[in-house]
Amino acid sequence: MSVLSQHDDVEDFLFEAYIDSVKHILTLLKAVNFKDNATCFATNKGLKVTVEDSKCVQASSFIQREMFQHYKLNDVQVTFKVNISILVECLNIFGGSATALKVCYQGYGFPLRMLLEEGGVITDCSIKTSESEEILDFNFSAANVLNKIILRSECLKEVFAELDSSSDLIEILLSPDPPYFRITTAGTAGDTKIDIPKNSGMIETFQCTTLATSRYRLSHVKPSAKSLAVSQKVSIRTDDRGLLCFQYMIPADNHTCFIEYCCTPIADIDDYDE
């Protein structure tokens, strides 16, 4: 048994958690590490780590409380901001699949403390934190969802691999009628259109109520490939504002974790030359 699993109350931490293998935590953090800073939310349900870019993109990793062998919270919610690039680097250098992890946060002005143990050797890392800033609330409610599909991640990986990387924008069309699901890019080599019929073996769920076409910056969608690479299934939803939401299902031993990736559309669809 790891010595890190022995808990005491010598220090008054607002948040404290222990997990016997850092492997899945590292996978989930790497998947949203496309910018340096992340906002962490610890609640009774677990830990959420959110990264934003240009107020247009938001990615959140959800780590359920049940994944931890020990999870203690001394407030309704504990929130802080941390450099996720440094956090991931520490876990990469000092952590392995057999490494146990204990994280502690004492409160505002204190660092995030990580204790990693493998083979009886303990590494103590402290990462500076700062006060969390208000993050975007996309208000992506089920009532506003127009279209939703669920497909195997392997399918979307193949689609993304065929897209023209020289394109500035990506267009996503969802419709109850043909072509059902179409992804389009337009680059230096011309247009690339990929159609996936609703009765394709790649699609598990197809719930589209109306024709909806929206365009997004390809540079805003590309970082979601990190989450896609480690996922098993992906849900794609669009709402009445054109907001795009990928929800990735990621297996983690006996648990299933989720990463949600939201992206705002281009404001004026006519800005994109046909």
Secondary structure, DSSP 8 states (H G I E B T S, - for coil): --GGG----SS--SEEEEES--HHHHHHHHHT-SSSEEEEEEETTEEEEEEEETTTEEEEEEEEGGG-SEEEESSS-EEEEEEHHHHHHHHHHH--TT-EEEEEE-STTS-EEEEEEETTEEEEEEE-EE-----------GGGEEEEEEEEHHHHHHHHHHS-TT-SEEEEEE-SSTT-EEEEEEETTEEEEEEE-TTSTTEEEEEE-S-EEEEEEHHHHGGGHHHHHT-SEEEEEEETT--EEEEEEEEETTEEEEEEEEE---S-GGGS--
